[in-house]
């Protein structure tokens, strides 16, 4: 049984070393948990959950040829998405209420894929237009990493 587990883990590692452009990645970032699902070599869906009151999903387009800093892939990416969540507010009587949030967001970022491990390190900015739950413009971002398997 132990040998089978070692063989399976080895196969997963070998297959996922070149996972940039394929597979599923999970990790942590400055805004909570993050996941990424590659649809093909240049498009992906990324999800961010802030461990509480909101979740965002983004459609991303990657341009690997823009930055050639190192031998490892360093794609610049951009896209758009939506965020939903709740926040605590106050009504006219100063009673605490929970309000629904809906936002549209843009994403611009860069990833660095570690060539010897199935890991990417990313930095992104997310300008956001809040449609429900206060309205207005916001600006966010994240720094984090994902492990692909």
C-alpha positions in Angstrom: 0.0 0.0 0.0 2.8 2.4 0.9 4.5 1.8 -2.5 1.3 2.5 -4.3 0.9 5.8 -2.5 4.5 6.8 -3.3 4.0 5.9 -7.0 0.7 7.8 -7.2 2.2 10.9 -5.6 5.2 10.7 -7.9 3.0 10.5 -11.0 1.0 13.4 -9.8 4.1 15.4 -9.2 5.7 14.5 -12.6 2.5 15.4 -14.4 1.9 18.6 -12.6 5.4 20.0 -12.8 4.5 21.6 -16.1 1.0 22.4 -15.0 1.1 26.1 -16.0 -1.4 26.2 -18.8 -3.3 23.1 -17.6 -4.8 21.7 -14.4 -6.3 23.1 -11.2 -4.4 25.2 -8.7 -5.3 26.0 -5.1 -3.5 28.3 -2.8 -3.6 31.3 -0.5 -3.3 35.0 -1.1 -3.5 38.3 0.7 -7.3 38.2 0.2 -8.0 34.6 1.3 -8.1 31.3 -0.6 -7.6 31.2 -4.3 -8.2 28.6 -7.0 -7.5 28.6 -10.8 -8.8 26.3 -13.5 -7.0 26.3 -16.8 -9.5 26.0 -19.7 -6.7 25.9 -22.3 -3.1 27.2 -22.6 -4.1 30.9 -22.5 -7.5 31.2 -20.7 -8.4 30.3 -17.1 -11.1 30.9 -14.5 -9.8 32.2 -11.1 -11.8 32.2 -7.9 -11.0 34.1 -4.7 -12.8 33.6 -1.4 -11.9 35.9 1.5 -12.8 33.4 4.1 -16.0 35.1 5.1 -18.3 37.5 3.4 -17.4 37.5 -0.4 -16.3 35.4 -3.3 -15.1 36.6 -6.7 -14.7 34.7 -10.0 -12.7 36.1 -12.9 -12.2 35.0 -16.6 -8.5 35.5 -17.4 -6.5 35.8 -20.7 -2.8 35.1 -20.4 0.0 36.6 -22.6 3.2 34.6 -21.8 5.3 36.4 -24.4 4.9 39.9 -22.9 7.5 39.4 -20.1 10.5 37.2 -20.7 12.4 37.9 -17.4 13.6 34.4 -16.7 13.6 31.0 -18.4 10.4 30.1 -16.4 7.1 31.3 -17.8 6.1 34.8 -16.5 2.7 35.6 -18.2 0.9 38.8 -17.9 -2.8 38.3 -17.6 -6.0 40.4 -17.7 -9.7 39.8 -17.5 -13.0 40.6 -15.9 -15.2 39.1 -13.3 -17.8 39.4 -10.7 -17.8 39.5 -6.9 -20.8 38.8 -4.6 -20.9 39.0 -0.8 -22.4 40.7 2.2 -21.4 43.4 4.5 -22.7 44.9 7.8 -24.6 48.1 7.5 -27.0 50.3 9.6 -30.5 51.3 8.8 -32.2 54.7 9.6 -32.7 53.6 13.2 -29.0 52.7 13.5 -29.9 49.0 13.8 -27.3 46.7 12.4 -28.3 45.1 9.1 -26.7 42.7 6.6 -26.6 44.0 3.0 -25.9 42.2 -0.2 -23.0 43.3 -2.4 -22.6 42.8 -6.1 -19.6 44.1 -8.0 -18.0 43.9 -11.4 -14.2 43.8 -11.4 -11.3 44.0 -13.8 -8.1 42.1 -13.2 -4.5 42.8 -14.3 -1.7 40.7 -13.0 1.5 38.8 -13.5 2.4 35.2 -12.6 5.8 33.5 -12.1 5.8 29.7 -12.5 8.4 28.0 -10.5 10.1 25.6 -13.0 11.0 22.8 -10.6 7.6 22.7 -8.7 4.0 23.0 -9.8 3.6 26.4 -8.2 2.8 29.9 -9.5 3.4 33.1 -7.6 1.1 35.9 -8.6 0.5 39.7 -8.1 -2.6 41.3 -9.3 -4.7 44.4 -9.1 -8.5 44.5 -9.2 -10.3 47.8 -9.9 -13.9 47.2 -8.9 -17.3 48.9 -9.6 -19.7 48.2 -6.8 -23.2 47.9 -8.3 -25.2 46.9 -5.1 -24.2 47.4 -1.5 -22.9 50.9 -1.4 -22.0 51.6 -4.9 -18.9 53.4 -6.1 -15.4 52.5 -7.2 -13.0 50.4 -5.3 -9.5 49.1 -5.8 -8.1 45.9 -4.5 -5.4 43.4 -5.2 -3.7 40.2 -4.2 -0.4 38.6 -3.8 -0.2 34.8 -3.4 0.7 31.4 -4.7 -1.1 28.4 -6.1 -0.1 24.7 -6.1 -1.2 22.9 -9.3 -2.2 19.3 -9.4 
